[in-house]
């Protein structure tokens, strides 16, 4: 990526694997200092090790407000300020509506929606202290349209954060905070979450190939391709972009 993030200090949640890890690495390669957080402390530490001197890590439960307060404080202390948040942490629980448990519904809402709300809530003051910044919220193409059987609960969370990001963008823009908020909508990306969503493949066909058949470009995306889009949103190259939806899906929603 040509966008320079030199001097930027960015917190990435869910940085222990998949898009989160790829994003943390891409941000560091573009010059940013990165705080990698994850519920899995070992995975977060591994990501920080991959980044090297530009990375730090912490264990974080994004559903806990106290943990968010501590995470922001630790990021500002360790990185000497905070210029950006990538709210990436999330889970995927699938199932038909009539058999979906309220427990799973609430758990998915807590991580995918409450975690984003709390992150934005507590990041805004930190970004304001830094003179402004950028927030990227990971939604999905599942948050843009109706989806097939089994994705109702997941789609509800991704649709929620899509509209929340727009409201946050308007609130920050009209408040004169110099804080931008945008949502990112990955399509079929070859990450571990596909297996968690039940995309287990058929016969000898791996899940990534089965999923790729749904994409007009004929392949699934790579986590690094989503990370490149997030680097753009964190950079000054996107300085006039807020409340927008960055769709990276190989043409699925065209």
Secondary structure, 3 states (H helix, E strand, C coil): CCCCCCCCEEEECCCCCHHHHHHHHHHHHCCCEEEEEECCHHHHHHHHHHHHHHEEEEECCCCCHHHHHHHHHHHHHHHCCCCEEEECCCCCCCCCHHHCCHHHHHHHHHHHHHHHHHHHHHHHHHHHHCCCEEEEEECCHHHCCCCCCCCHHHHHHHHHHHHHHHHHHHHHHHCCCCEEEEEEEECCECCCHHHHCCCCCECCECHHHHHHCCCCCCCCECHHHHHHHHHHHHCHHHCCCCCCEEEECCCCCC
